[in-house]
Amino acid sequence: MTEETTTALPVGAMDTRASGWWAMIFTVFTEAALFAYLLFSYYYLAAQPHLPGSFPEGGPPSLTLALPNTIILILSSVAVAWAQLGIERGSRGRLVLGLGIGALLGLIFLVVQGFEWADKPFPLSSTPYSSLYFVVTGFHMAHVVVGVLMLLALTWWSALGYFNSRRFAPIHIGALYWHFVDVVWLLVFFTFYLTPHLGLSS
């Protein structure tokens, strides 16, 4: 005869011992390599003296939208990190709020980036620079969309009480991806928006 137990079995892996954590690590490495190739293409073409059109096309790009948008994305990472610390301390409210703010700021970033695209005086295929600009920033925007959807799902699950101070591996997994997306944007922003102003592009 077996004894009945009233203790619920644990659900979900703990911390970075989850297999999903390592899967995300390798995903990040793969995506980082793709962005590295794309950014290398920019610097390689910027060094070529006889490309059609100017590089960057139309002169150094305006920072009017790009700089505030960069700050928005940085703040989103801060919010997600705040949420991570919150669940480690057992604060579900802080977790939900931080993830929700992170997702909202990610959506704002996408909207502002859409205005940035619309403001460009050149189309996708006019010059090598224009093609690189839209491909790289568009590739990054696709990653932001995935990240926002991930944060929204985590926010919903957090509100339902799926995580606690011992089991929160999905939070760290999703946050890892979001922080990666933000770091990549800093590199994209430096490459496309700052190097022309610093005289590092022809």
LOKOLZA-116153 format. One line per 5 residues: number of its first residue (from 0); for each residue x, y, z of C-alpha. Coordinates in steps of 0.05 Angstrom, whole numbers, plus 32768, in hexadecimal, padded with zeros to 4 digits. Layout:
BEGIN
NUM	X Y Z | ...
This chain:
BEGIN
0	8000 8000 8000 | 801D 8043 7FEB | 8016 8084 8011 | 7FF2 80BE 7FF1 | 8019 80FE 7FE9
5	7FFC 8143 7FE9 | 803C 8164 7FCF | 8038 8179 7F87 | 806F 8162 7F59 | 809D 819A 7F41
10	808D 81B6 7EFD | 80C4 81D4 7ED2 | 810F 81D5 7ED7 | 8136 8200 7F07 | 8165 823A 7EF4
15	8199 822D 7EBE | 8196 81E2 7EC7 | 815D 81E1 7E95 | 816B 81C3 7E51 | 8147 81FE 7E33
20	817C 822C 7E4F | 81B3 8209 7E28 | 8188 8207 7DEA | 8180 8253 7DEF | 81CB 825B 7DFA
25	81D9 8237 7DB8 | 81A2 825E 7D95 | 81C1 829F 7DAC | 8205 8289 7D93 | 81E7 8277 7D4F
30	81C2 82B9 7D48 | 81FE 82E0 7D60 | 8227 82C1 7D28 | 81F3 82D6 7CF4 | 81F3 831E 7D0D
35	823F 831E 7D0E | 8241 830B 7CC4 | 820E 8341 7CB4 | 8234 8377 7CDA | 8276 8360 7CBB
40	8255 836B 7C77 | 8247 83B3 7C8A | 828F 83C2 7C9F | 82AA 839D 7C62 | 827F 83C5 7C31
45	828C 8406 7C57 | 82D6 83FC 7C48 | 82CC 83F5 7BFD | 82DA 8437 7BD9 | 82B2 842B 7B99
50	826D 8416 7BAF | 8230 8433 7B8B | 820F 8469 7BB4 | 8229 8487 7BF5 | 8238 845E 7C33
55	820F 846B 7C5B | 81DC 8480 7C28 | 81C6 84C8 7C34 | 81FD 84D6 7C65 | 8200 84C6 7CB0
60	81BC 84AE 7CC8 | 8192 84D8 7CF8 | 8191 84C2 7D41 | 814E 84E4 7D4E | 8128 84A2 7D51
65	8160 8470 7D58 | 817E 848B 7D98 | 813E 848E 7DC1 | 812B 844A 7DA5 | 816D 842D 7DBD
70	815F 8448 7E02 | 811A 8428 7E00 | 8138 83E4 7DF1 | 816D 83EB 7E28 | 8135 83FC 7E59
75	8110 83BE 7E44 | 814C 8394 7E56 | 814F 83B7 7E99 | 8106 83A7 7EA6 | 810F 835E 7E94
80	814D 8359 7EC1 | 8124 8379 7EF9 | 80EE 8344 7EEE | 8123 830C 7EF2 | 813C 8325 7F34
85	80F4 832B 7F4C | 80E2 82E2 7F41 | 8123 82CC 7F61 | 810A 82F0 7F9F | 80C5 82D3 7F99
90	80A2 8312 7F7F | 806F 82FC 7F4B | 8054 8343 7F44 | 8098 835F 7F34 | 80A3 8326 7F02
95	8062 8335 7EDD | 806D 8380 7EDD | 80B5 837C 7EC5 | 80A6 834C 7E8D | 8069 8374 7E78
100	8091 83B5 7E76 | 80C8 8392 7E4E | 8095 8378 7E1B | 8074 83BD 7E15 | 80B6 83E0 7E0A
105	80C7 83AC 7DD6 | 8087 83BC 7DB1 | 8096 8406 7DB4 | 80DB 83F8 7D97 | 80BB 83D4 7D5C
110	808B 840E 7D4F | 80C2 8442 7D51 | 80EE 8417 7D24 | 80B4 8414 7CF3 | 80B3 8461 7CF2
115	80FF 8460 7CE9 | 80F7 8433 7CAB | 80C1 845F 7C8E | 80ED 849C 7C97 | 8125 8480 7C6D
120	812B 84A2 7C28 | 8145 8464 7C06 | 8125 8420 7BF6 | 8140 83DB 7C07 | 8163 83CE 7BC5
125	817F 8412 7BB1 | 81C8 8407 7BC9 | 81F1 83D5 7BF0 | 81E9 8401 7C2D | 819D 8403 7C29
130	819A 83B8 7C21 | 81C6 83AD 7C5D | 81A0 83DF 7C87 | 815C 83C1 7C7C | 8174 8378 7C7F
135	819A 8381 7CC1 | 8167 83AC 7CE4 | 812E 8381 7CC9 | 8150 8342 7CE1 | 8157 8362 7D25
140	810E 8378 7D25 | 80F9 8330 7D18 | 8120 831B 7D55 | 80FF 8352 7D7E | 80BA 8337 7D68
145	80CD 82F2 7D80 | 80E7 830F 7DC1 | 80A8 8337 7DCE | 807C 82FA 7DC2 | 80A8 82D4 7DF2
150	80A2 830A 7E27 | 8057 830E 7E1F | 8051 82C3 7E29 | 807D 82C5 7E66 | 8055 8300 7E82
155	8014 82D8 7E7A | 8031 8299 7E99 | 804E 82C2 7ED2 | 800A 82E1 7EE0 | 7FED 829B 7EE4
160	8021 8289 7F19 | 804A 8257 7EF1 | 808C 826D 7F10 | 80A8 8276 7F56 | 80EA 8286 7F79
165	8104 823F 7F6D | 80EA 822F 7F28 | 80F1 8267 7EF5 | 811D 824A 7EBE | 80EF 8263 7E85
170	80F7 82AA 7E9F | 8143 82A7 7E9A | 813F 8285 7E56 | 8111 82BA 7E39 | 8139 82F2 7E59
175	817A 82D7 7E3C | 815C 82DD 7DF6 | 8142 8323 7E04 | 8184 833D 7E1F | 81A6 831F 7DE2
180	8177 8345 7DB4 | 8186 8385 7DD8 | 81D2 837B 7DD5 | 81CD 836E 7D8A | 81A7 83AF 7D81
185	81DF 83D5 7DA4 | 820F 83B9 7D70 | 81E0 83C8 7D37 | 81D5 840F 7D52 | 8220 841B 7D59
190	822D 8400 7D13 | 81F7 8422 7CEB | 81EA 8461 7D13 | 8229 8474 7D39 | 8264 845F 7D0D
195	8250 8491 7CD5 | 8250 84C9 7D08 | 8293 84B2 7D23 | 82B2 84B2 7CDE | 82BB 8466 7CDE
200	8293 845D 7C9D | 82A5 847A 7C5A
